């Protein structure tokens, strides 16, 4: 008799939602950094508790590392938290397939505790969110909005509110 068992990991076939926020930097922490929420979960904190998201100027700029292309590329979306001694880095492999943005090489627990290795985004929603994040917090923005609940910035528990 052959038995099939479900894996303890998830490869997402459904479409996920990306939401971007930022930590405003001093005095809350040492620098401005980006939060990447995938389906309401903080991808960086769940992938490496000792890392924080990279600078929005670098990650979100037009044509920058999170902008998808047909050619896959690996993007380091995190920097080492100076208060932590754990290893640095959270890498995401980003590629475009048709109207879908695919992030692979992931390894973080989903809401149900199973490991998520891949997520897929609708191209339109993904680009709209990247552009919104850059307009609010990128280099061209007049200033970083400190702790504004209206912008989704500065979420103290590093999780998206229910």
C-alpha positions as CSV (number, residue, x, y, z in Angstrom):
1,X,0.0,0.0,0.0
2,X,1.3,3.4,-1.0
3,X,0.6,6.4,1.3
4,X,0.8,10.0,0.4
5,X,1.7,12.5,3.1
6,X,1.4,16.2,3.0
7,X,4.8,18.0,3.3
8,X,5.6,20.3,6.2
9,X,6.3,23.1,3.8
10,X,4.2,25.2,1.6
11,X,4.7,26.3,-2.0
12,X,2.1,28.9,-2.7
13,X,0.0,28.4,-5.8
14,X,-2.4,31.2,-4.8
15,X,-1.9,34.9,-5.2
16,X,-0.4,36.7,-2.2
17,X,-0.6,40.4,-1.2
18,X,2.4,42.6,-0.5
19,X,2.2,45.5,1.9
20,X,5.1,47.7,2.7
21,X,5.7,49.7,5.9
22,X,8.8,51.4,7.4
23,X,10.3,51.9,10.8
24,X,10.9,55.7,11.0
25,X,14.4,55.3,12.5
26,X,15.7,57.4,15.4
27,X,14.8,57.5,18.2
28,X,13.0,54.2,17.8
29,X,15.9,52.4,16.2
30,X,19.2,53.2,14.6
31,X,18.0,53.7,11.0
32,X,15.0,53.8,8.7
33,X,14.2,50.3,7.5
34,X,11.6,48.6,5.4
35,X,8.9,46.0,6.5
36,X,7.7,43.6,3.8
37,X,4.4,42.1,4.8
38,X,3.3,39.1,2.7
39,X,-0.3,38.1,3.4
40,X,-0.1,40.1,6.7
41,X,3.1,38.4,7.9
42,X,6.4,40.2,8.4
43,X,8.6,38.2,6.0
44,X,11.9,39.6,7.4
45,X,11.2,39.1,11.1
46,X,9.8,35.5,10.4
47,X,12.8,34.7,8.2
48,X,15.5,36.0,10.5
49,X,14.7,37.5,13.9
50,X,18.1,39.3,14.0
51,X,17.6,41.2,10.8
52,X,15.7,44.3,9.8
53,X,14.6,45.4,6.4
54,X,16.9,47.3,4.1
55,X,16.6,51.0,3.4
56,X,13.5,51.9,1.4
57,X,15.7,54.2,-0.9
58,X,17.6,51.1,-2.0
59,X,14.8,48.5,-2.1
60,X,11.9,50.5,-3.5
61,X,13.6,52.8,-6.0
62,X,12.2,52.7,-9.6
63,X,14.1,49.9,-11.4
64,X,15.6,48.8,-8.1
65,X,16.2,45.3,-6.7
66,X,12.6,44.5,-6.0
67,X,11.4,45.5,-9.5
68,X,10.7,42.2,-11.3
69,X,12.1,41.2,-14.7
70,X,12.1,38.1,-16.8
71,X,15.6,37.3,-15.6
72,X,15.5,36.1,-12.0
73,X,17.8,37.9,-9.5
74,X,18.6,37.4,-5.8
75,X,17.8,40.4,-3.6
76,X,19.1,40.9,0.0
77,X,16.1,42.5,1.6
78,X,17.6,42.8,5.1
79,X,20.5,44.2,7.1
80,X,21.9,43.0,10.4
81,X,20.2,44.5,13.4
82,X,23.0,46.1,15.4
83,X,21.4,44.8,18.7
84,X,21.6,41.2,17.5
85,X,24.5,38.8,17.2
86,X,22.7,36.4,14.8
87,X,23.6,36.0,11.2
88,X,22.7,38.6,8.7
89,X,20.6,38.4,5.7
90,X,17.3,37.5,4.2
91,X,17.5,36.9,0.5
92,X,14.6,36.7,-1.9
93,X,14.8,35.5,-5.5
94,X,12.6,37.8,-7.6
95,X,11.4,37.1,-11.1
96,X,8.5,37.9,-13.5
97,X,6.5,35.3,-15.3
98,X,3.7,36.8,-17.4
99,X,1.6,39.0,-15.0
100,X,2.9,37.3,-11.9
101,X,5.8,38.3,-9.7
102,X,7.4,35.2,-8.0
103,X,9.5,35.3,-4.9
104,X,11.4,32.0,-4.3
105,X,14.2,30.7,-2.0
106,X,12.1,31.7,1.0
107,X,12.1,29.9,4.3
108,X,9.8,31.3,6.9
109,X,6.8,30.0,8.9
110,X,3.4,30.8,7.6
111,X,0.4,31.6,9.8
112,X,-0.3,27.8,10.1
113,X,3.4,27.1,11.1
114,X,4.3,25.4,7.8
115,X,7.3,26.6,6.0
116,X,6.7,28.9,3.0
117,X,9.2,28.6,0.2
118,X,7.5,30.6,-2.6
119,X,5.0,33.3,-2.9
120,X,3.3,34.8,-6.0
121,X,1.9,38.3,-6.5
122,X,-0.3,39.9,-9.1
123,X,2.0,42.2,-11.1
124,X,-0.4,45.2,-10.8
125,X,-0.8,45.0,-7.0
126,X,2.9,44.4,-6.5
127,X,4.1,47.4,-8.6
128,X,1.4,49.6,-7.1
129,X,2.6,48.8,-3.6
130,X,6.3,49.2,-4.4
131,X,5.6,52.6,-6.0
132,X,3.4,53.6,-3.0
133,X,6.2,52.7,-0.6
134,X,8.8,54.6,-2.6
135,X,6.5,57.7,-2.9
136,X,6.0,57.7,0.9
137,X,9.4,56.7,2.2
138,X,11.9,56.7,-0.7
139,X,14.6,59.3,-1.3
140,X,12.4,61.4,-3.4
141,X,9.8,61.8,-0.6
142,X,10.0,65.1,1.2
143,X,10.4,63.3,4.6
144,X,9.8,60.1,6.3
145,X,6.5,60.1,8.2
146,X,7.4,59.2,11.8
147,X,5.0,56.8,13.4
148,X,1.9,57.7,11.5
149,X,-0.9,55.2,11.9
150,X,-2.3,56.4,8.6
151,X,0.7,55.3,6.7
152,X,1.2,51.9,8.5
153,X,4.6,53.0,9.7
154,X,6.1,52.0,13.0
155,X,4.3,48.9,14.0
156,X,5.8,48.1,17.4
157,X,5.1,44.4,17.5
158,X,6.5,43.9,13.9
159,X,3.2,42.2,12.9
160,X,0.4,43.6,10.8
161,X,-2.7,44.4,12.8
162,X,-5.7,42.1,12.3
